[in-house]
Amino acid sequence: MSLIPPAAAAVRWSLVIAISLAALAAGCGIGYGQKVQSSTIGRYDGDFNIDGDPAYEGTTAYTTTGHSVTLYDTTGILLSVAGSAGAAYTARQKAEAAAIERGGKAGDRFSYSYQVYMPVPDRLTTLSYSWGDTTGVDNSRADGAAATGSYFEFDMTARPKTWFIGGDQLTLVMSANWQNWTVTGIPGALFPVDVDRIGMPVGLSYGHLLVPHVQVEGRVAWDPLSLATFIDGAHHADYTAGIHASAVIASWLRVEADASYQRMPLDFGKRDLRELTANVNLVLWWKGPAFWQVMHK
């Protein structure tokens, strides 16, 4: 049973909190890193363009240097809680809307049910948050030396299936991803550049043990949600390609390095974004699946 909230109170944060608490409880490792990201945001090419405004008419590029925090889970609890919390949120929203349609008022009770997903162990899931900012941007229509740019990303990545090819691994990778790019203070701009991307990219990674204790991995991904940008003929390419290296220093410590190039449509295809990212993580690791432990002996 649940109560209809007295106002349009958002319950999205309950989903975020539940996932975060699960990550802390189920985590098998934690990493901290430094991240450098170079982003180029194309001009706005939609019907509501503001002629002459450099935030819309210009191309904006900037590089941020920031931080990243990553939680690692191989118990399956993190993915289980995330899936169950999402199912609960969706079921509650539908039940609440139905109750209101039947004449329900604030304080009335209603019931709903949802599927609980059981943990599936020995599959690595990561939950990461990264952020950065900078002063000074490049804009093709204005002097952005005094403007400020910022970036953040919230990402959950699961690896539901791995195929072993000799000593190598081919892995299916699925993510839920939220990114934001913001630029303020462009001279002559009426509004800031403030764009979000919420995506669910799907891809493949191929891992190879280069030398003992050092594994390299290449990956490619594409977001099926980008198909929605074909509406009204607006679309830009959507893909990610990257390389990842992991070196084991001790049974409880490893160093990771990652570089990637990403291109994606923003604002439902009305903008194009190109991005180059590099980061280095130091990871404390206290538990891992059997195949992970074997790979890194």
N, C-alpha and C positions, 0 to 999 in steps of 0.2 A: 504494500500500500504506500501511496505517496500523496503529498499535498500539492495542489496547484499553487504556484508561487503568487504572492500578492501583486506583483508587477511582472514585467517582462525580464525577470532576473536571469542572467546568463548562467548556465551551469557548465560551460565549456571548461572552466578552470578546474572543476572537479575531475575531469578526464585527465588533464595535464598532471595534476597532483597525484592521482592514483598511479599513473605510469611512472612518475618520478620516484615515488615511494617504493614501487615494485622494483625499480632499477637498483635502488640503494640496498634493498633487502636481498635481491637475487644476484647482485653483481659478483662476478668472478674476477674482475679486474677493473682498474681505473687508470686513465691516462690523462696527462696534461701536455699541451703542446703550444707552439708558436705557429701562427698561420699568416701567410702573405697572400693577398688576393687582388688581382687586377681585373677590373670590370669595365666594360664599355657598353653603355646604354644608348641604343639608337634613338633617332627622332620619333616623335609620336606621329603616326600616320593614320589617324582615325577621323571620323566626321566632326568631332568636337575639338579639333586642333585650335590652338590660339595663335593666330598668325603673328609672327614677329617675336613671340615669347621664346627666349633661348632655352627655357626648360622643356619646351615642346618641339621647337623647330631645330634645336641643336642636338648634336651628339655629345654625350657627357662621358668622360672616362676618368677613373681615379683608382688609386691603389691603397688598400688598407693593410695595416699590420696589426694583428690582434692575437687572440687567445682561443684555445679550444679545450673542452673537457669532454671526455668520452668514458662511458660506462660499458663494460663487457659482461655478457651473461651467456652461460652455456647450460643452465638448468632448465630453460624453457619457461621459467616463471614470468620473466619480463614480457615476452610475446603473448603469453596466456592472459596476463592482466590487461595488457593493451587491447587485445582483441575482445575480451569480456567487457572492459570498460566502454569500448566503442559500441558494442552491441547493446549495452545497458542504456547508453546515452540516446541512441537511435530509437530504442523501444520506448523510452520515457517520453521523448518528444512526440512520437506518434500517438501514444496513449493520452498525453496531455491535450494535444490538439483535438482528439476525438471527444474527450471529456468536455472541452469548452464548446464544441459544436453541439453537444447534447444539453447545453445550458449550465455547465459547471461554472462555479465562481471561486474566487480566491478563498482558500481554506478547505475546499471540498477535497475528499480523498478519491483516489482512483488507483487501479492496480495495473500492472504490466509484467510481462515475463520476457526473458532473453536467454540466449544460449551462452553457456559458460564453456570456454575453451580450456581444455586440459593441457598442462605443460608437456612438451615433447623435448626431452633432454638431448644433449650432445649436438646441438645446432647453434652456432654462434649468432647472437643478436647484439648489435651495438646501439647505444643511445648517446647522441652527441649534441653539444651546443657550442657554437663558435661565434665570435663577435670581433669587430674592429672598427676603427675610425681614422680619419685623416683630415688635415687642413690643406686646402688647395686642390682644385680639380681642373681638368682640361675640358673646355666647352667650345664647340666650333662656332658659336655665335656670340660669346661674351668672354671677358676675362674672369676666370674662376679662381684666381689666386687666393682670394679671401673666403671663398665658399668652403663648406665642410661636407664631408661625405662619411657615411657609416654603413655598416653591413652586419646582419646576423643570420644565423642558420640553425634550425632545429631539425635533426634528422634521426630517424630510426631505420636501421637496415637489418634485414633478416636474410639468412642463407638457408632456405628450406631444403635444398637438395644438393649433394655433392657426388660427382662421379669420379672414380679413381682410374687414371690412365697410367699404368705403370706406377712410377713414384710421383706423378703429377696429379693435380686436382682441377676438375672443371666444375664450377659452382654456379647455381642459379641464385641471383641476387635480386631482392625486392625491397624497395624503400618507401617510406612516407616522409616527405620533405617539405619544410616551410622556410623560404628565404625572403629577405627584405633588403632592398637597396634604397638609401635616402640621401639626397643632396639638397642642402639649403644654402641660401645666401648667394645664388647666382645673380649678378647685376642685371636688372631689367626683367627678372622673372616674377610673375604674379603669384605663382605657386611653386612649392618645392618639387623636385623629382622624388616621388615616393611610390615605389612599385614592389609588389609582392609576387611570389611564385609559390603555389601549393601544388605539389606534384607527387606522383607515385611511379617513379621510374623502375623499369625492369631491365635486367641485364645479365651478362655472363662474365665471370672472371676465370682466369686460368693461372694456377699457381705452380711454381717450379722451385725445387730446392737447389739453389744455385751452387752453394758450397755448404758444408756442415754449419748449421745454426743460422743460415741466411736464406730466406725465401723471397722470391720476387713474384709479382702477380700483375698481370695486365687485365684490364676490364673495359667493357663497352656497355652502354645503357641507352635506353630510349623511353620516353614517357608517353604511354598511350593516351593520357589526358590531353596531350597537345593536339589530338585530332579535332578537339572542339574549336581550335583556332581557325579551322577552315570555314567557319561561319562568315558569310559576307565576303568570302575570298581572301580573308586575312590569314597569313600563315608565315612562319619562319621555321628554319630547320631546328630540330630538337635532337640533340645527342650529347653524350658524355663519353670521353675516352681518357683513360688514366693508367698510371703505373704505381705500384705499391711495393715497398720493401720492408721486411721485418727481420731484425737481427736479435738473436737471443744472447743476452749478456749473462744471465743466471736463470735458474729455474723460476725465479719470481720477478725477473726484470727483463724487459726487452725495449728496443728502440725501433720506432716505425717512421718511415718517410713516405710521403705521398705527393704526387703531382697529377694534375688533371686539366683538361681543356673541356669547356662546356659551352654549348650554344643552345639558346632556347627562345621561344616566343614569350613575350610579356604582354599584359593588358589585352588578352585574347587575340594575340597576333598583331596588335597595332604597334608594338615595339619589338626590336631585336636586341638580345643581349649576348655578348661574348665575354667569356671569363676564363682566366688562367689562375690556377690555385696551387700553392705549395705549402706543405706543413710538415713539421717534425714533432713526434710525440714520444714522451717517456712513459712507459706503461708498467705499472705494478700488477703482477698477475699471480693469483693464488690458486687458481683451479682452471682446468680446461678439459675438453672432451678427449677421449682416448686417441683419436686420429691426430688431434692437434699436438698432444704430448709426444706422439711418435715422430711427427714431422720436425719437431723442434728439439729433439735429443741431440 
